[in-house]
């Protein structure tokens, strides 16, 4: 009797392998053959899961986005009593990938971002990820702004866009060694504090 294969598990295994290889060599260093060897599966197994390298990369990008999204959602629900401003700070910190345990994930995310500039197939899911994050951030900025005593009202959508761009920029600055994680965290906190003044 043929062995049953859990295709969802195999696809996740392959996605994790793509991420490890991308962390080590960048996306240009990811080949179907190397993924099969590192995942300890046959080339045929990889090709049954993904017809092309591009399809495999799109799935791996989605996998990374899901992990980050899960952490953001967990931070938002961990303490229901937290203010919208505190929740926004936690979510932005997760997006910026500043902690040491997320350094490899940050390198992989930025590799995908760079490749998406020339790959419409990768750009599309990234736009969807950012749109969802922007909606969450817009809602949190609006809620926090309503609680703050500000002279001028905030434009929640514009502030959400700025915060997402700042988080990505801080990730890059930490990865290349221009800022330490602590310095980046200070920049992020100063920006957030400035929103409510």
C-alpha positions as CSV (number, residue, x, y, z in Angstrom):
1,X,0.0,0.0,0.0
2,X,1.5,3.4,-1.0
3,X,2.5,5.7,1.9
4,X,0.2,8.7,2.4
5,X,1.9,12.0,2.2
6,X,0.7,15.0,4.1
7,X,1.1,17.7,1.4
8,X,0.4,20.6,3.7
9,X,3.2,19.5,6.0
10,X,5.5,18.9,3.1
11,X,4.8,22.4,1.7
12,X,5.5,23.9,5.1
13,X,8.8,21.9,5.4
14,X,9.8,23.2,2.0
15,X,8.9,26.8,2.9
16,X,11.0,26.5,6.0
17,X,13.9,25.1,3.9
18,X,13.5,28.0,1.4
19,X,13.8,30.4,4.3
20,X,16.9,28.8,5.7
21,X,18.6,28.8,2.3
22,X,17.5,32.4,1.7
23,X,18.9,33.5,5.0
24,X,22.3,31.9,4.2
25,X,22.6,32.8,0.5
26,X,19.8,35.2,-0.5
27,X,16.9,34.2,-2.8
28,X,19.3,33.9,-5.7
29,X,20.9,31.0,-3.8
30,X,17.6,29.1,-3.6
31,X,17.2,26.3,-6.2
32,X,14.7,23.5,-6.4
33,X,17.6,21.0,-6.2
34,X,19.1,22.7,-3.1
35,X,15.7,22.8,-1.4
36,X,15.2,19.1,-2.0
37,X,18.6,18.2,-0.7
38,X,18.3,20.4,2.5
39,X,14.7,19.3,3.2
40,X,15.8,15.6,2.6
41,X,13.1,15.0,0.0
42,X,13.3,14.1,-3.6
43,X,13.2,16.6,-6.4
44,X,10.0,15.0,-7.5
45,X,8.5,15.6,-4.1
46,X,9.4,19.3,-4.4
47,X,8.0,19.5,-7.9
48,X,4.7,17.8,-6.9
49,X,4.2,20.5,-4.3
50,X,5.4,23.4,-6.5
51,X,5.5,23.5,-10.3
52,X,8.0,26.3,-10.5
53,X,10.6,28.1,-8.3
54,X,8.4,31.2,-8.4
55,X,5.4,29.3,-7.0
56,X,7.6,27.9,-4.3
57,X,8.9,31.4,-3.4
58,X,5.4,32.8,-3.3
59,X,4.3,30.1,-0.9
60,X,7.4,30.6,1.3
61,X,6.8,34.4,1.4
62,X,3.2,33.7,2.5
63,X,4.6,31.3,5.2
64,X,6.8,34.0,6.6
65,X,4.0,36.6,6.4
66,X,1.7,34.3,8.3
67,X,4.3,33.8,11.1
68,X,4.7,37.5,11.5
69,X,1.0,38.1,11.4
70,X,0.4,35.5,14.0
71,X,2.8,37.2,16.4
72,X,1.2,40.6,15.8
73,X,-2.3,39.1,16.5
74,X,-1.0,37.4,19.6
75,X,0.4,40.7,20.9
76,X,-2.9,42.4,20.2
77,X,-5.0,39.9,22.1
78,X,-2.5,39.1,24.9
79,X,-3.8,41.8,27.1
80,X,-7.3,42.9,26.3
81,X,-7.0,45.8,28.8
82,X,-4.1,47.4,27.0
83,X,-4.7,50.7,25.4
84,X,-4.8,51.1,21.6
85,X,-1.5,53.1,21.7
86,X,0.2,50.2,23.7
87,X,-1.2,47.6,21.3
88,X,0.0,49.7,18.3
89,X,3.5,49.9,19.9
90,X,3.6,46.1,20.4
91,X,2.4,45.4,16.8
92,X,4.9,47.8,15.3
93,X,7.7,46.2,17.3
94,X,6.7,42.8,15.9
95,X,6.6,44.1,12.4
96,X,10.1,45.7,12.7
97,X,11.6,42.3,13.6
98,X,14.1,44.0,15.9
99,X,14.6,41.2,18.4
100,X,17.6,38.9,18.1
101,X,15.4,35.8,17.7
102,X,13.9,37.3,14.6
103,X,17.1,38.4,12.9
104,X,17.1,35.5,10.4
105,X,13.4,36.1,9.6
106,X,14.2,39.8,9.1
107,X,17.0,38.9,6.6
108,X,14.6,36.6,4.7
109,X,11.8,39.2,4.7
110,X,14.1,41.8,3.2
111,X,15.3,39.4,0.6
112,X,11.7,38.8,-0.4
113,X,11.1,42.6,-0.5
114,X,14.1,43.2,-2.7
115,X,13.1,40.4,-5.1
116,X,9.5,41.7,-5.2
117,X,10.7,44.9,-6.8
118,X,11.3,42.9,-10.0
119,X,8.8,40.1,-9.5
120,X,5.1,40.9,-9.8
121,X,4.3,37.4,-8.4
122,X,6.0,38.3,-5.1
123,X,4.9,41.9,-5.1
124,X,1.2,40.9,-5.1
125,X,1.1,39.0,-1.8
126,X,3.4,41.6,-0.2
127,X,0.9,44.3,-1.1
128,X,-1.9,42.2,0.4
129,X,0.1,41.7,3.6
130,X,0.9,45.4,3.9
131,X,-2.8,46.3,3.2
132,X,-4.0,44.1,6.0
133,X,-1.4,45.5,8.4
134,X,-2.2,49.0,7.3
135,X,-5.9,48.5,8.2
136,X,-5.0,47.1,11.6
137,X,-2.6,50.0,12.3
138,X,-5.2,52.6,10.9
139,X,-7.8,51.2,13.4
140,X,-5.3,51.3,16.3
141,X,-4.1,54.9,15.5
142,X,-7.7,56.1,15.2
143,X,-8.6,54.5,18.6
144,X,-5.5,55.8,20.3
145,X,-6.0,59.2,18.8
146,X,-9.5,59.4,20.1
147,X,-8.2,58.8,23.6
148,X,-5.4,61.4,23.3
149,X,-5.8,65.1,23.9
150,X,-4.3,66.4,20.7
151,X,-4.5,70.0,19.4
152,X,-4.8,68.7,15.8
153,X,-6.5,65.5,14.8
154,X,-4.4,62.7,13.3
155,X,-4.9,61.2,9.8
156,X,-5.0,57.5,10.9
157,X,-4.3,56.1,7.4
158,X,-1.3,58.4,6.8
159,X,0.1,57.6,10.2
160,X,-0.4,53.9,9.7
161,X,1.5,54.1,6.4
162,X,4.3,56.1,8.0
163,X,4.6,53.6,10.8
164,X,4.8,50.6,8.5
165,X,7.5,52.4,6.4
166,X,9.4,53.3,9.6
167,X,9.3,49.7,10.8
168,X,10.7,48.3,7.5
169,X,13.4,51.0,7.5
170,X,14.4,50.2,11.1
171,X,14.7,46.6,10.2
172,X,17.1,47.4,7.4
173,X,19.2,49.8,9.5
174,X,19.6,47.1,12.2
175,X,20.5,44.4,9.7
176,X,23.3,46.5,8.1
177,X,24.6,47.6,11.5
178,X,23.7,51.3,11.2
179,X,21.6,51.1,14.3
180,X,21.6,48.7,17.2
181,X,18.3,47.0,18.1
182,X,18.0,49.3,21.1
183,X,18.6,52.4,19.1
184,X,15.9,51.3,16.6
185,X,13.5,50.6,19.4
186,X,14.2,54.1,20.8
187,X,13.4,55.6,17.4
188,X,10.2,53.6,17.2
189,X,9.0,54.5,20.7
190,X,9.9,58.2,20.1
191,X,7.8,58.2,17.0
192,X,4.9,56.6,18.7
193,X,5.1,58.9,21.7
194,X,5.1,61.9,19.3
195,X,1.8,60.8,17.8
196,X,-0.1,61.4,21.0
197,X,1.4,64.8,21.9
